[in-house]
C-alpha cells in the first residue's frame, strides 16, 4: 500500500460518468520516466521549491475567519469642543479626549487550484529500473507518481501565489489584493467615507535613474507634491523612513521597538544591485555622483562589499538578503523579488513595514483547509497537508486518477500608511533583468520550453 494512503488519505470513490482520459505527460518515473535513473550514480531529489525569501519575510498563518473588520487608531487627540488641557481651578471639570480612527473590512480569500495529469493508478507504483531514488526535502522517499504530482501542483501554485502577491486584485474572481492594490491611496472606511489617514505613500519616479531627475511626484493622505530634481533615490528612501517612523511614533505603536528586518526594501534582483550601488555612491563617492568611475575606487568597492549580502531573522526564518542600507540609523535589508515588479526597462520598488514592536502589521493568511474534513461528513475524499494550508483530492474514473490541489491565500495589511510603493524606476546593469515567472516572455528559455511527454 502506498505511503500516501497510509497517512490516512482515503481511496477515492468511483464516479458514475467517465470523464477522464489518460495523459501523455511524462511522470518522474513509472514505465516511462523523464529522468534516466538506471545509472549507478544518479540521484534526483524531488521536493517543494524553496519559498521565496520575501514570502518568508511576510509570514503566513492559517485562519478560519472569512470576514475581518478592524478599527485602526492613528492617534489620540483633544476633544473637538474644547482643545485646551489646562484648568484654571482645582474644581473645574476636565476637558475630554478623542481619537482619529478608521475601520476597514477584509473579506474572503483568493482561490488557487492546480491538477496534475491523469494517471493509471495500477501503474503509478511501477519503477523504470532498480536505481530509483525519489526523495522529499526531508530525505524520506516519495513512493509514487501521484504524490509527486501533488508536490508539483504545489510548486506551480506557489508561482501563481508569487505573482498574485504583487498584482492580485480582489475585484477579479479568485484573486486577493496584492501589494499594487494594498499599497495605495484613496482608502475608504466600511461606510464608504474617505479615510486619508490609512493612505500609503506612493511615489512616481517618472522613469528616472537612481540619481534622480525631473517630474518626481510624492502622494500620500495629504495630497500630491513635487520632489526636487536633485533628490537621489537614497534621499527618497531616507525621507520615506523618516515619515513612516514619525507616523509610527505618533500612533503609539512604539517606534523605539523597530528591529532590523521590521522594515524592508523589496525590489527586483537587478534593482537591488542598483540600489546598493547608488547608496554606496551617496555615502562615499565624490559629489554623490552615481557612476561606474566613482564605484571603481578602492573606498567605494570596500564600502560596497561591506553592505552586500547577509541575513535577517523574520517569522522564525533565516532569510538571505541582497544587502543593507542604513537609513536614519536603521539597517534596512534589501530583498530581491523577480515576480511582477518589472515592466520593460523600469520597475517598482516597495518599502514595507512587516511589524512594529513585535506586532505584525503586514502578513499572509491561508484558509484553514484542515477544517474541511472536520466539518462535513461527506468530505472524505478531501485531505489537507502543510498544517492546513493545502487541500488535496483525487478525481477518479475507473482506474484513472487526477490529483488536484488547492490553496486559498490572502494578504492582511493592518497599517497601509506604513508602506510605500515607488513606480517607474529605471535601472541599467550588465545582463539586464532576469524574470522568475516561467510564463513571461522575458524569462530565460521563454517559448523554448518543451513539454515532457511519455515516449516508450
QUIWO-V588106 format. One record per residue. N is the residue number from 1. RES is the residue in one letter. PHI is phi in whole degrees, -180 to 180 (none if undefined). OMEGA is omega in whole degrees, 0 to 359 (999 if undefined). BURIAL is 1 if it has 16 or more other ideal C-beta (glycine too) atoms within 10 Angstrom, else 0. Layout:
# QUIWO-V588106
n | res | phi | omega | burial
N | RES | PHI | OMEGA | BURIAL
N | RES | PHI | OMEGA | BURIAL
This chain:
# QUIWO-V588106
n | res | phi | omega | burial
1 | X | none | 181 | 0
2 | X | -65 | 174 | 0
3 | X | -59 | 179 | 0
4 | X | -60 | 181 | 1
5 | X | -87 | 176 | 0
6 | X | -63 | 182 | 0
7 | X | -79 | 175 | 0
8 | X | 98 | 178 | 0
9 | X | -78 | 188 | 1
10 | X | -75 | 171 | 0
11 | X | -67 | 181 | 0
12 | X | -70 | 178 | 1
13 | X | -83 | 181 | 0
14 | X | -69 | 176 | 0
15 | X | -91 | 182 | 0
16 | X | -76 | 182 | 0
17 | X | -97 | 178 | 0
18 | X | -90 | 186 | 0
19 | X | -121 | 187 | 0
20 | X | -106 | 175 | 1
21 | X | -130 | 182 | 0
22 | X | -58 | 179 | 0
23 | X | -91 | 175 | 1
24 | X | -99 | 176 | 0
25 | X | -70 | 185 | 0
26 | X | -69 | 171 | 1
27 | X | -84 | 179 | 1
28 | X | -71 | 184 | 1
29 | X | -138 | 182 | 1
30 | X | 64 | 181 | 1
31 | X | -73 | 179 | 0
32 | X | -131 | 187 | 1
33 | X | -105 | 173 | 1
34 | X | -68 | 183 | 1
35 | X | -102 | 176 | 1
36 | X | -86 | 186 | 0
37 | X | -110 | 181 | 1
38 | X | -84 | 176 | 0
39 | X | -77 | 185 | 0
40 | X | -67 | 184 | 0
41 | X | -103 | 184 | 0
42 | X | -76 | 176 | 0
43 | X | -148 | 180 | 0
44 | X | -118 | 177 | 1
45 | X | -97 | 181 | 0
46 | X | -112 | 181 | 1
47 | X | -160 | 173 | 1
48 | X | -61 | 174 | 0
49 | X | -62 | 178 | 0
50 | X | -63 | 173 | 0
51 | X | -63 | 174 | 1
52 | X | -63 | 182 | 1
53 | X | -57 | 180 | 1
54 | X | -67 | 177 | 1
55 | X | -63 | 176 | 1
56 | X | -67 | 179 | 1
57 | X | -64 | 177 | 1
58 | X | -59 | 185 | 1
59 | X | 82 | 183 | 1
60 | X | -134 | 178 | 1
61 | X | -141 | 173 | 0
62 | X | -91 | 179 | 1
63 | X | -149 | 174 | 0
64 | X | -113 | 178 | 0
65 | X | -95 | 178 | 0
66 | X | -83 | 184 | 0
67 | X | -114 | 178 | 0
68 | X | -122 | 174 | 0
69 | X | -119 | 187 | 0
70 | X | -141 | 173 | 0
71 | X | -97 | 176 | 0
72 | X | -107 | 179 | 1
73 | X | -93 | 182 | 0
74 | X | -79 | 176 | 1
75 | X | -168 | 173 | 0
76 | X | -91 | 184 | 0
77 | X | -139 | 173 | 0
78 | X | -66 | 178 | 0
79 | X | -64 | 182 | 0
80 | X | -73 | 183 | 0
81 | X | -69 | 180 | 0
82 | X | -134 | 187 | 0
83 | X | -89 | 184 | 0
84 | X | -71 | 181 | 0
85 | X | -107 | 182 | 0
86 | X | -95 | 181 | 0
87 | X | -122 | 180 | 0
88 | X | -81 | 184 | 0
89 | X | -139 | 179 | 0
90 | X | -64 | 182 | 0
91 | X | -96 | 180 | 0
92 | X | -69 | 177 | 0
93 | X | -74 | 179 | 0
94 | X | -71 | 174 | 0
95 | X | -80 | 189 | 0
96 | X | -90 | 178 | 0
97 | X | -123 | 176 | 0
98 | X | -147 | 176 | 0
99 | X | -150 | 177 | 0
100 | X | -92 | 185 | 0
101 | X | -143 | 177 | 0
102 | X | -145 | 177 | 1
103 | X | -99 | 178 | 0
104 | X | -145 | 186 | 1
105 | X | -120 | 172 | 0
106 | X | -116 | 184 | 1
107 | X | -129 | 169 | 0
108 | X | 57 | 186 | 0
109 | X | -131 | 165 | 1
110 | X | -75 | 179 | 1
111 | X | -133 | 178 | 0
112 | X | -116 | 183 | 1
113 | X | -138 | 177 | 0
114 | X | -137 | 178 | 1
115 | X | -124 | 175 | 1
116 | X | -80 | 179 | 1
117 | X | -64 | 178 | 1
118 | X | -70 | 183 | 1
119 | X | -123 | 173 | 1
120 | X | -85 | 186 | 1
121 | X | -63 | 181 | 1
122 | X | -77 | 183 | 0
123 | X | -119 | 187 | 0
124 | X | -72 | 179 | 1
125 | X | -94 | 185 | 0
126 | X | -71 | 183 | 0
127 | X | -110 | 179 | 0
128 | X | -71 | 179 | 1
129 | X | -159 | 187 | 0
130 | X | -69 | 181 | 0
131 | X | -85 | 186 | 0
132 | X | -135 | 178 | 1
133 | X | -80 | 177 | 0
134 | X | -132 | 190 | 1
135 | X | -119 | 166 | 0
136 | X | -83 | 183 | 1
137 | X | -65 | 181 | 0
138 | X | -85 | 177 | 0
139 | X | 95 | 178 | 0
140 | X | -83 | 186 | 0
141 | X | -77 | 164 | 0
142 | X | -88 | 194 | 1
143 | X | -101 | 178 | 1
144 | X | -156 | 183 | 1
145 | X | -66 | 181 | 1
146 | X | -62 | 178 | 1
147 | X | -67 | 179 | 1
148 | X | -60 | 180 | 1
149 | X | -70 | 174 | 1
150 | X | -63 | 176 | 1
151 | X | -64 | 180 | 1
152 | X | -66 | 174 | 1
153 | X | -54 | 183 | 1
154 | X | -63 | 181 | 1
155 | X | -65 | 179 | 0
156 | X | -70 | 176 | 1
157 | X | -63 | 175 | 1
158 | X | -65 | 175 | 1
159 | X | -64 | 176 | 1
160 | X | -59 | 182 | 1
161 | X | -63 | 184 | 1
162 | X | -66 | 173 | 1
163 | X | -74 | 184 | 1
164 | X | -68 | 176 | 1
165 | X | -57 | 180 | 1
166 | X | -93 | 191 | 1
167 | X | -110 | 179 | 1
168 | X | -63 | 181 | 1
169 | X | -138 | 185 | 0
170 | X | -63 | 179 | 1
171 | X | -76 | 173 | 0
172 | X | -97 | 184 | 0
173 | X | -55 | 179 | 0
174 | X | 92 | 181 | 0
175 | X | -113 | 169 | 1
176 | X | -117 | 179 | 1
177 | X | -72 | 173 | 1
178 | X | -91 | 186 | 1
179 | X | -61 | 180 | 1
180 | X | -60 | 181 | 1
181 | X | -102 | 177 | 1
182 | X | -97 | 180 | 1
183 | X | -96 | 190 | 1
184 | X | -158 | 175 | 1
185 | X | -113 | 179 | 1
186 | X | 90 | 180 | 0
187 | X | -63 | 173 | 1
188 | X | -128 | 178 | 0
189 | X | -86 | 186 | 1
190 | X | -66 | 178 | 0
191 | X | -99 | 178 | 0
192 | X | 83 | 180 | 0
193 | X | -85 | 180 | 0
194 | X | -58 | 183 | 0
195 | X | -135 | 187 | 1
196 | X | -65 | 182 | 1
197 | X | -68 | 177 | 1
198 | X | -89 | 186 | 1
199 | X | -61 | 172 | 1
200 | X | -76 | 169 | 1
201 | X | -94 | 172 | 1
202 | X | -124 | 181 | 1
203 | X | -129 | 172 | 1
204 | X | -93 | 183 | 1
205 | X | -82 | 171 | 1
206 | X | 58 | 174 | 1
207 | X | 64 | 176 | 0
208 | X | -78 | 170 | 1
209 | X | -76 | 185 | 1
210 | X | -73 | 174 | 1
211 | X | -77 | 179 | 1
212 | X | 98 | 181 | 1
213 | X | 160 | 186 | 1
214 | X | -81 | 171 | 0
215 | X | 84 | 179 | 0
216 | X | -78 | 183 | 1
217 | X | -128 | 177 | 0
218 | X | -103 | 179 | 1
219 | X | -129 | 173 | 1
220 | X | -149 | 183 | 1
221 | X | -63 | 179 | 1
222 | X | -92 | 182 | 0
223 | X | 114 | 183 | 0
224 | X | -106 | 176 | 0
225 | X | -147 | 180 | 0
226 | X | -78 | 177 | 0
227 | X | -108 | 181 | 1
228 | X | -56 | 180 | 0
229 | X | -67 | 180 | 0
230 | X | -87 | 182 | 0
231 | X | -74 | 176 | 1
232 | X | -86 | 179 | 1
233 | X | -65 | 176 | 1
234 | X | -65 | 175 | 1
235 | X | -57 | 179 | 0
236 | X | -63 | 180 | 1
237 | X | -60 | 179 | 1
238 | X | -63 | 180 | 1
239 | X | -66 | 178 | 1
240 | X | -60 | 180 | 1
241 | X | -63 | 179 | 1
242 | X | -61 | 182 | 0
243 | X | -64 | 181 | 1
244 | X | -65 | 179 | 1
245 | X | -64 | 179 | 1
246 | X | -63 | 179 | 0
247 | X | -68 | 176 | 1
248 | X | -63 | 179 | 1
249 | X | -61 | 181 | 0
250 | X | -69 | 182 | 0
251 | X | -81 | 181 | 1
252 | X | 85 | 179 | 0
253 | X | -74 | 175 | 1
254 | X | 98 | 183 | 0
255 | X | -65 | 182 | 1
256 | X | -68 | 181 | 0
257 | X | -92 | 177 | 0
258 | X | -63 | 180 | 1
259 | X | -112 | 176 | 0
260 | X | -59 | 182 | 0
261 | X | 103 | 177 | 1
262 | X | -66 | 176 | 1
263 | X | -110 | 181 | 1
264 | X | -141 | 173 | 1
265 | X | -98 | 180 | 1
266 | X | -111 | 183 | 1
267 | X | -153 | 173 | 1
268 | X | -64 | 181 | 1
269 | X | -62 | 177 | 1
270 | X | -67 | 181 | 1
271 | X | -66 | 177 | 1
272 | X | -60 | 177 | 1
273 | X | -62 | 179 | 1
274 | X | -65 | 180 | 1
275 | X | -62 | 180 | 1
276 | X | -67 | 176 | 1
277 | X | -64 | 183 | 1
278 | X | -66 | 178 | 1
279 | X | -64 | 177 | 1
280 | X | -60 | 180 | 1
281 | X | -68 | 177 | 1
282 | X | -62 | 182 | 1
283 | X | -88 | 192 | 1
284 | X | -130 | 183 | 1
285 | X | -82 | 177 | 1
286 | X | -59 | 179 | 0
287 | X | 64 | 180 | 0
288 | X | 64 | 187 | 1
289 | X | -67 | 182 | 0
290 | X | -96 | 178 | 1
291 | X | -155 | 184 | 0
292 | X | -64 | 181 | 0
293 | X | -61 | 180 | 0
294 | X | -70 | 180 | 1
295 | X | -70 | 184 | 1
296 | X | -92 | 170 | 0
297 | X | -94 | 181 | 0
298 | X | -60 | 181 | 0
299 | X | -63 | 181 | 0
300 | X | -67 | 180 | 1
301 | X | -64 | 179 | 0
302 | X | -63 | 180 | 0
303 | X | -64 | 181 | 1
304 | X | -62 | 179 | 1
305 | X | -63 | 184 | 0
306 | X | -74 | 182 | 0
307 | X | -101 | 184 | 1
308 | X | -92 | 175 | 1
309 | X | 74 | 181 | 0
310 | X | 108 | 182 | 1
311 | X | -148 | 174 | 0
312 | X | -132 | 175 | 1
313 | X | -108 | 179 | 0
314 | X | -148 | 177 | 1
315 | X | 54 | 179 | 1
316 | X | 80 | 181 | 0
317 | X | -113 | 170 | 0
318 | X | -91 | 189 | 0
319 | X | -112 | 176 | 1
320 | X | -76 | 181 | 0
321 | X | -122 | 179 | 1
322 | X | -75 | 181 | 1
323 | X | 164 | 183 | 1
324 | X | -133 | 168 | 1
325 | X | -120 | 181 | 1
326 | X | -95 | 184 | 0
327 | X | -124 | 182 | 1
328 | X | 54 | 177 | 0
329 | X | 83 | 180 | 0
330 | X | -106 | 175 | 1
331 | X | -75 | 183 | 1
332 | X | -107 | 180 | 1
333 | X | -73 | 175 | 1
334 | X | -107 | 180 | 1
335 | X | -100 | 177 | 1
336 | X | -93 | 182 | 1
337 | X | -153 | 186 | 1
338 | X | -101 | 179 | 1
339 | X | -125 | 167 | 1
340 | X | 76 | 183 | 1
341 | X | -93 | 188 | 1
342 | X | -106 | 173 | 1
343 | X | -136 | 182 | 0
344 | X | 63 | 184 | 0
345 | X | -93 | 180 | 0
346 | X | -130 | 183 | 1
347 | X | -153 | 176 | 1
348 | X | -96 | 173 | 1
349 | X | -130 | 178 | 1
350 | X | -115 | 167 | 1
351 | X | -114 | 191 | 1
352 | X | -117 | 174 | 1
353 | X | -108 | 182 | 1
354 | X | -86 | 181 | 1
355 | X | -157 | 178 | 1
356 | X | -135 | 179 | 1
357 | X | 60 | 181 | 0
358 | X | 84 | 180 | 0
359 | X | -98 | 180 | 0
360 | X | -70 | 176 | 1
361 | X | -120 | 176 | 1
362 | X | -150 | 181 | 1
363 | X | -162 | 180 | 1
364 | X | -104 | 176 | 1
365 | X | -134 | 171 | 1
366 | X | -120 | 167 | 1
367 | X | -62 | 185 | 1
368 | X | -76 | 183 | 1
369 | X | -75 | 178 | 1
370 | X | -67 | 180 | 1
371 | X | -78 | 182 | 0
372 | X | -60 | 181 | 1
373 | X | -70 | 185 | 1
374 | X | -73 | 191 | 0
375 | X | -88 | 187 | 0
376 | X | -127 | 183 | 0
377 | X | -67 | 183 | 0
378 | X | -91 | 183 | 0
379 | X | -100 | 185 | 0
380 | X | -65 | 181 | 0
381 | X | -77 | 182 | 1
382 | X | -91 | 173 | 1
383 | X | -143 | 181 | 1
384 | X | -122 | 178 | 1
385 | X | -134 | 175 | 1
386 | X | 54 | 177 | 1
387 | X | 66 | 179 | 0
388 | X | 94 | 182 | 1
389 | X | -74 | 187 | 1
390 | X | -120 | 173 | 1
391 | X | -103 | 179 | 1
392 | X | -130 | 172 | 1
393 | X | -162 | 180 | 1
394 | X | -116 | 169 | 1
395 | X | -90 | 187 | 1
396 | X | -129 | 176 | 1
397 | X | -148 | 188 | 1
398 | X | 56 | 180 | 0
399 | X | -97 | 177 | 0
400 | X | -94 | 181 | 1
401 | X | -130 | 173 | 1
402 | X | -126 | 182 | 1
403 | X | -79 | 183 | 1
404 | X | -126 | 180 | 1
405 | X | -132 | 181 | 1
406 | X | -146 | 169 | 1
407 | X | -130 | 178 | 1
408 | X | -129 | 184 | 1
409 | X | -102 | 169 | 1
410 | X | -163 | 176 | 1
411 | X | -111 | 178 | 1
412 | X | -107 | 177 | 1
413 | X | -123 | 183 | 1
414 | X | -81 | 185 | 1
415 | X | -137 | 182 | 1
416 | X | -59 | 179 | 1
417 | X | -71 | 176 | 1
418 | X | -89 | 186 | 1
419 | X | -118 | 184 | 1
420 | X | -134 | 172 | 1
421 | X | -117 | 178 | 1
422 | X | -111 | 185 | 1
423 | X | -106 | 172 | 1
424 | X | 59 | 178 | 1
425 | X | -102 | 181 | 1
426 | X | -98 | 181 | 1
427 | X | -154 | 182 | 1
428 | X | -135 | 177 | 0
429 | X | -135 | 175 | 0
430 | X | -58 | 180 | 0
431 | X | 95 | 177 | 0
432 | X | 67 | 184 | 0
433 | X | -82 | 173 | 1
434 | X | -113 | 182 | 0
435 | X | -94 | 182 | 1
436 | X | -88 | 183 | 1
437 | X | -75 | 183 | 0
438 | X | -68 | 177 | 0
439 | X | -91 | 180 | 0
440 | X | -78 | 178 | 0
441 | X | -67 | 180 | 0
442 | X | -93 | 177 | 0
443 | X | -72 | 179 | 1
444 | X | -63 | 186 | 0
445 | X | 104 | 174 | 0
446 | X | 32 | 185 | 0
447 | X | -76 | 182 | 0
448 | X | -85 | 176 | 0
449 | X | -60 | 172 | 0
450 | X | -122 | 184 | 0
451 | X | -73 | 178 | 0
452 | X | -72 | 179 | 0
453 | X | -119 | 184 | 0
454 | X | -79 | 178 | 1
455 | X | -121 | 182 | 0
456 | X | -71 | 999 | 0
